[in-house]
């Protein structure tokens, strides 16, 4: 198996981080907002 260049490695890590952020940030926001007593999140 060929060794990947450092630039390719960084690009793959960045893509991985972005995918996990896209999946888990909305879940974290929902959990945080579920403790809100009001009906709206911005009041």
Secondary structure, DSSP 8 states (H G I E B T S, - for coil): -----HHHHHHHHHHHHHHHHHHHHHHHHHHHHTT--SSSTT-
